[in-house]
Amino acid sequence: MKLKALLLALCLVSTASFAQKVKYSKEEIKKMEMYLFNEGFNSPSPKKTSTIILKDGSEHKGFCSKIDTKKGQIFEVSIKDSISKKNTVFNADQIGEMYVYPSNAEKFAKVAKYMGNIRNYSTKKLTKTTNNDRIYFVNQTVSLKNKKDDKEFLMQVINPGFDDIISVYHDPRAKETGGVSFGYGPQLGGGVIKSFYVKKGDKVMWLHKDDFEDNYDFLFGDNAEFMKKYPKNSVEWDYFSFLVNEYTEMTNG
């Protein structure tokens, strides 16, 4: 009995130790709260050259005159050839990748909104998916809000530069903690964005802040060093962009 009692006590101590929260300094918390994702955009610039790469590998360039959406998701893209002035319309399911520029009005509204907490563009890593303020879209098969049948959608990658393990996509119908819908036109005022689409491995899912803890092990659990430094009982949804970036850097070594 004494042995059993001793083993039980050791188990409880071990469990309590494992569950103990990591305490961060004010400087560390400030760093973790810095928003590292690109902003989600909905309005293209008709004055800058966009690039569309179809699934068959053909490349088309022109001025993006219109992006049509249904329930926030892109279903049709129109571009005008800069020389012939011919307008061509592509269905979203034809497109493999797309690079467009945001309209100035929406860009300025986003920058003004996040002036206090967004990392300056010059600090972001540049890869083939990023070019100044050019926006990168990729075709992904996903279930909207994890409830609908899987379909192909053009989704904006909002963590280019650190998307090689976990890719995060803009949710056009996301809400903020202030309760303001994100979907149509410039978004002013603001809190913390409540949802994104996330891809790791072959799995693409809709990740809401309420489900963050349940999916924490799936996202980061294969890196023991990261989990020790940032256990899920010590972090918050507000730190998500930082955590994705930190996990990527620690995993890549």
C-alpha positions in Angstrom: 0.0 0.0 0.0 2.8 2.4 0.9 4.4 1.7 -2.5 1.1 2.4 -4.3 0.7 5.6 -2.3 4.2 6.7 -3.2 3.7 6.0 -6.9 0.4 7.9 -6.8 2.1 10.9 -5.1 4.9 10.9 -7.7 2.4 10.7 -10.5 0.5 13.7 -9.1 3.7 15.7 -8.7 4.7 14.8 -12.2 1.3 15.8 -13.6 1.3 19.1 -11.6 4.8 19.9 -12.9 3.8 19.1 -16.5 0.7 21.3 -16.2 2.6 24.2 -14.7 2.4 27.3 -16.8 5.4 29.0 -18.3 5.7 32.7 -17.3 6.8 35.2 -19.9 8.3 38.6 -19.4 6.4 41.7 -20.6 9.0 42.0 -23.5 8.3 38.4 -24.5 4.6 38.9 -24.4 4.8 42.1 -26.5 6.8 40.2 -29.1 4.4 37.3 -29.1 1.5 39.7 -29.6 3.1 41.3 -32.7 1.0 40.4 -35.8 3.2 38.8 -38.4 0.6 37.6 -41.0 -0.1 39.7 -44.1 -3.5 41.3 -44.2 -6.3 39.7 -46.0 -7.4 41.7 -49.1 -10.5 41.6 -51.2 -10.2 44.4 -53.8 -7.6 44.1 -56.6 -5.7 47.0 -58.1 -6.6 47.5 -61.8 -3.4 49.5 -62.4 -0.8 46.9 -61.6 0.1 43.8 -63.6 -1.3 40.6 -62.1 -0.2 37.1 -62.9 -2.5 34.0 -63.2 -1.0 30.5 -63.6 -3.5 28.0 -64.7 -3.5 24.3 -63.7 -2.2 23.4 -67.2 0.9 25.5 -66.6 0.0 28.4 -68.9 0.7 31.9 -67.6 -1.5 34.9 -68.2 -0.6 38.5 -67.2 -2.8 41.7 -67.3 -4.6 44.2 -65.2 -7.0 42.5 -62.8 -10.2 44.4 -63.4 -12.5 42.3 -61.3 -12.6 39.4 -58.8 -16.1 38.0 -58.2 -16.9 36.2 -55.0 -19.7 34.1 -53.5 -19.9 34.0 -49.8 -16.5 35.5 -49.6 -14.8 32.9 -51.8 -13.4 33.7 -55.3 -15.3 32.0 -58.2 -14.2 34.2 -61.1 -11.3 36.5 -62.0 -11.1 38.9 -64.9 -7.9 40.3 -66.4 -7.3 42.8 -69.2 -4.3 42.3 -71.5 -2.1 45.4 -71.2 -1.4 45.4 -75.0 -4.4 44.0 -76.8 -6.8 45.4 -74.1 -8.7 42.1 -74.4 -10.6 41.0 -71.3 -10.3 37.4 -70.3 -12.4 35.7 -67.6 -11.1 32.6 -65.6 -13.0 30.4 -63.4 -11.4 29.8 -60.0 -11.2 26.0 -60.6 -9.0 26.7 -63.7 -6.4 28.6 -61.7 -3.5 27.0 -59.8 -1.8 30.1 -58.5 -2.5 33.8 -58.7 -0.5 37.0 -57.9 -2.4 40.3 -57.6 -1.9 43.6 -56.0 -4.4 45.2 -53.5 -6.2 48.4 -54.4 -4.6 51.4 -52.9 -7.8 52.3 -51.0 -8.0 49.0 -49.2 -4.2 48.8 -48.7 -4.1 52.2 -46.9 -7.1 51.3 -44.8 -5.5 48.1 -43.6 -2.1 49.7 -42.9 -3.9 52.5 -40.9 -5.8 49.9 -39.0 -2.8 47.9 -37.9 -0.3 50.7 -37.6 0.1 50.0 -33.9 0.9 46.3 -34.0 1.8 45.1 -37.5 5.4 44.4 -38.4 6.8 46.7 -41.0 6.7 45.2 -44.5 10.5 45.5 -44.8 11.0 43.0 -42.0 9.1 40.3 -43.7 11.0 37.5 -45.5 10.8 37.6 -49.3 10.3 34.3 -51.2 8.9 33.4 -54.5 5.5 34.0 -53.1 6.2 37.5 -52.0 7.1 40.6 -53.9 6.7 43.8 -52.0 2.9 44.1 -51.5 1.9 41.5 -54.1 -0.6 39.0 -52.8 -0.3 35.3 -53.4 -3.3 33.0 -53.9 -3.1 29.2 -54.3 -5.8 26.6 -55.2 -6.6 24.4 -52.2 -9.3 21.8 -51.6 -11.0 22.6 -48.3 -14.3 22.2 -46.4 -15.6 25.7 -45.6 -15.8 26.0 -41.8 -15.2 22.2 -41.7 -18.9 21.7 -42.4 -19.3 21.8 -46.2 -18.3 19.2 -48.8 -14.6 19.6 -49.9 -14.3 22.0 -52.8 -11.5 23.8 -54.6 -11.0 27.5 -53.6 -8.4 30.2 -54.4 -7.0 31.1 -51.0 -4.7 33.9 -50.0 -1.5 32.8 -48.3 -1.0 35.3 -45.4 2.3 33.9 -44.0 4.5 33.9 -47.1 8.1 33.6 -46.0 7.3 31.1 -43.2 4.7 28.9 -44.9 6.9 25.9 -45.7 5.5 23.7 -42.9 2.3 25.4 -41.9 0.4 27.5 -44.4 -2.1 30.0 -43.1 -4.9 31.4 -45.4 -7.1 34.4 -45.1 -10.7 33.6 -44.1 -12.7 36.2 -46.1 -15.7 35.8 -43.7 -13.7 35.9 -40.5 -14.9 38.0 -37.6 -12.9 40.0 -35.0 -13.1 39.9 -31.3 -14.9 43.2 -31.7 -17.6 41.4 -33.6 -17.0 43.2 -37.0 -17.2 41.1 -40.2 -14.1 41.0 -42.3 -15.6 40.1 -45.6 -16.5 42.9 -48.0 -14.4 46.0 -48.6 -12.0 47.8 -46.3 -12.1 46.9 -42.6 -11.7 49.7 -40.1 -11.3 49.5 -36.4 -10.5 46.2 -34.9 -9.5 43.5 -32.5 -8.1 40.0 -33.0 -9.1 37.9 -36.0 -11.1 34.9 -34.9 -10.4 32.4 -37.7 -8.1 31.3 -40.5 -7.7 28.4 -42.8 -4.6 26.4 -42.0 -2.7 23.6 -43.9 -0.2 21.2 -42.4 0.8 18.2 -44.4 -2.2 17.1 -46.5 -4.7 18.5 -44.0 -6.5 21.8 -44.6 -8.9 22.9 -42.0 -10.8 25.9 -40.7 -9.2 27.0 -37.4 -11.3 29.1 -35.1 -10.0 30.6 -31.9 -12.3 28.4 -29.9 -10.7 25.3 -31.3 -7.1 26.4 -31.0 -6.3 24.4 -27.9 -7.8 21.2 -29.3 -5.6 21.5 -32.4 -2.5 22.7 -30.7 -0.8 19.3 -30.6 -1.6 18.7 -34.2 0.0 22.0 -35.3 3.0 22.1 -33.0 3.3 18.8 -31.1 5.9 17.2 -33.3 8.5 19.7 -32.0 9.3 18.8 -28.3 11.6 21.8 -27.9 8.8 24.2 -29.0 6.2 22.5 -26.9 8.4 22.9 -23.8 9.0 26.6 -24.5 5.4 27.3 -25.5 3.0 24.8 -23.9 -0.6 25.3 -24.8 -1.6 26.2 -21.3 0.7 29.2 -21.4 -0.2 30.8 -24.7 -3.2 32.5 -26.3 -4.9 32.7 -29.6 -3.5 36.3 -29.9 0.0 34.8 -30.3 -0.9 32.6 -33.3 1.1 34.3 -36.0 4.2 34.5 -33.7 3.8 30.8 -32.8 3.6 29.7 -36.4 6.7 31.7 -37.2 8.6 30.5 -34.1 7.6 26.9 -34.7 8.8 27.1 -38.3 12.2 28.6 -37.3 12.7 26.1 -34.5 11.8 23.1 -36.7 13.9 24.2 -39.6 16.8 24.8 -37.3 
